[in-house]
Amino acid sequence: GDVYLNGNRLKNITNNFFYRLGSIDILNLESNLIETIEWAAFRNLDDLKYIHLGNNSISFLDDRVFSSLMQLKHLNLSFNQLTFIGKHLFERLFNLEVIDLSNNKLKFIEEFTFKNLQVVESIYLSNNPDIQIDQNSLAALESIENIFISLEFFNNYNNIK
């Protein structure tokens, strides 16, 4: 099944918020007012394949928040307020194919942030004006087909550390 909660006024996603839902494929939380997501909010959504969190006000994500979503294929975090991505955030997302981090306020992508993503095809990083990327952060992305970064990024060689 699919759950669409987009366009509501949700502000906080608490631990075990979706615990009773059981088996769902798509969770759409776009265009809410979400500021915080507690670390165990998505626990028990073992079959989830798509999660849409775009167009919210998320500024921080605990490294454990997606750790139970090992079937996840598509993660949309675009149009939020993220300034930082912990290097363990994607650690257990072995089936992730698409990550959209565009239109945030990301400052730095640490080395090995994407290291366990063996099947990832596309990473969207565009429109993060002050982003710096460690040269090892994209290491081991064997299946990558697309990395979307703004043109301004390439005009400043100092963005690659």
C-alpha positions as CSV (number, residue, x, y, z in Angstrom):
1,G,0.0,0.0,0.0
2,D,0.9,3.7,-0.2
3,V,0.5,6.5,2.3
4,Y,0.1,10.1,1.1
5,L,0.2,12.7,3.9
6,N,1.6,15.5,1.7
7,G,0.2,19.0,1.9
8,N,-0.8,18.7,5.6
9,R,0.5,20.7,8.5
10,L,2.7,18.1,10.1
11,K,5.5,19.6,12.1
12,N,7.2,16.7,14.0
13,I,7.5,13.0,13.2
14,T,7.9,11.2,16.5
15,N,9.3,7.8,17.2
16,N,7.1,4.9,16.0
17,F,4.8,7.4,14.3
18,F,4.1,4.9,11.5
19,Y,4.7,1.7,13.6
20,R,1.2,0.2,13.0
21,L,1.1,0.8,9.2
22,G,3.0,-2.4,8.5
23,S,3.9,-3.0,4.9
24,I,3.8,0.1,2.7
25,D,5.8,0.9,-0.5
26,I,5.4,4.7,-0.7
27,L,5.4,7.3,2.0
28,N,4.7,10.8,0.8
29,L,5.3,13.6,3.4
30,E,6.0,16.4,1.0
31,S,4.9,20.0,1.5
32,N,4.2,19.8,5.2
33,L,5.9,21.9,7.9
34,I,8.2,19.2,9.2
35,E,11.1,20.5,11.3
36,T,12.1,17.4,13.2
37,I,12.1,13.6,12.6
38,E,12.9,11.5,15.7
39,W,15.4,8.7,15.1
40,A,12.9,5.8,15.2
41,A,10.1,7.5,13.4
42,F,10.2,5.1,10.4
43,R,10.8,1.9,12.4
44,N,8.8,-1.1,11.2
45,L,8.5,0.2,7.7
46,D,10.8,-2.6,6.5
47,D,9.3,-2.7,2.9
48,L,9.3,1.0,2.2
49,K,10.8,1.8,-1.2
50,Y,10.0,5.5,-1.7
51,I,10.0,8.2,0.9
52,H,9.3,11.8,-0.1
53,L,10.2,14.5,2.4
54,G,10.7,17.4,0.0
55,N,9.5,20.9,0.6
56,N,9.6,20.9,4.4
57,S,11.8,22.7,7.0
58,I,14.1,19.8,8.1
59,S,17.4,21.1,9.3
60,F,18.9,18.0,11.0
61,L,18.6,14.2,10.5
62,D,19.9,11.7,13.1
63,D,22.2,9.2,11.5
64,R,19.9,6.4,12.6
65,V,16.6,7.8,11.1
66,F,16.7,5.7,7.9
67,S,18.6,2.7,9.3
68,S,15.6,0.3,9.3
69,L,14.7,1.1,5.6
70,M,17.0,-1.3,3.9
71,Q,14.6,-1.8,0.9
72,L,14.5,2.0,0.2
73,K,15.1,2.9,-3.4
74,H,14.3,6.6,-3.6
75,L,14.9,9.2,-1.0
76,N,13.7,12.8,-1.6
77,L,15.0,15.4,0.8
78,S,14.9,18.4,-1.6
79,F,13.8,21.9,-0.6
80,N,14.6,21.6,3.1
81,Q,17.0,23.4,5.4
82,L,19.7,20.7,5.7
83,T,23.2,22.1,6.3
84,F,24.9,18.8,7.2
85,I,24.6,15.1,6.3
86,G,26.2,12.7,8.7
87,K,28.5,10.1,7.1
88,H,26.4,7.3,8.6
89,L,23.0,8.5,7.4
90,F,22.9,6.3,4.3
91,E,25.0,3.5,5.7
92,R,22.4,0.7,5.7
93,L,20.5,1.8,2.5
94,F,22.0,-0.9,0.3
95,N,19.2,-0.7,-2.3
96,L,19.1,3.1,-2.6
97,E,19.1,4.2,-6.3
98,V,18.2,7.9,-6.1
99,I,19.0,10.5,-3.5
100,D,17.7,14.1,-3.9
101,L,19.4,16.6,-1.6
102,S,18.9,19.5,-4.0
103,N,17.8,22.9,-2.8
104,N,19.1,22.7,0.8
105,K,21.8,24.6,2.6
106,L,24.4,21.9,2.7
107,K,27.8,23.1,3.6
108,F,29.9,19.9,3.5
109,I,29.7,16.3,2.3
110,E,32.1,14.2,4.4
111,E,34.4,11.6,3.0
112,F,32.8,8.1,2.6
113,T,29.2,9.6,3.0
114,F,28.0,7.4,0.2
115,K,30.3,4.5,0.7
116,N,27.8,1.6,1.0
117,L,25.5,2.7,-1.8
118,Q,26.4,0.0,-4.3
119,V,23.4,0.5,-6.6
120,V,22.9,4.2,-6.5
121,E,22.3,5.7,-9.9
122,S,21.6,9.4,-9.3
123,I,22.6,11.9,-6.6
124,Y,21.1,15.4,-6.7
125,L,23.1,18.1,-5.0
126,S,22.3,21.2,-7.1
127,N,21.3,24.5,-5.5
128,N,23.3,24.1,-2.3
129,P,25.2,27.4,-2.8
130,D,28.0,26.9,-0.2
131,I,28.5,23.2,-0.6
132,Q,32.0,21.7,-0.3
133,I,32.6,18.0,-1.2
134,D,35.4,15.9,0.2
135,Q,37.1,14.2,-2.7
136,N,36.5,10.8,-1.1
137,S,32.8,11.3,-0.4
138,L,31.9,10.0,-3.9
139,A,34.4,7.1,-3.7
140,A,33.1,3.5,-4.3
141,L,30.0,4.7,-6.3
142,E,30.4,2.0,-8.9
143,S,26.9,2.2,-10.4
144,I,26.6,6.0,-10.4
145,E,25.2,7.4,-13.7
146,N,24.3,11.0,-12.7
147,I,25.5,13.5,-10.1
148,F,23.7,16.8,-10.4
149,I,25.6,19.8,-9.1
150,S,25.0,23.5,-9.9
151,L,27.2,25.2,-12.4
152,E,28.4,27.6,-9.7
153,F,30.1,24.7,-7.9
154,F,32.5,24.3,-10.8
155,N,33.3,28.0,-11.0
156,N,35.0,27.7,-7.6
157,Y,37.6,24.9,-7.6
158,N,38.0,25.3,-3.8
159,N,34.7,23.4,-3.3
160,I,36.5,20.1,-3.7
161,K,38.6,19.4,-0.6
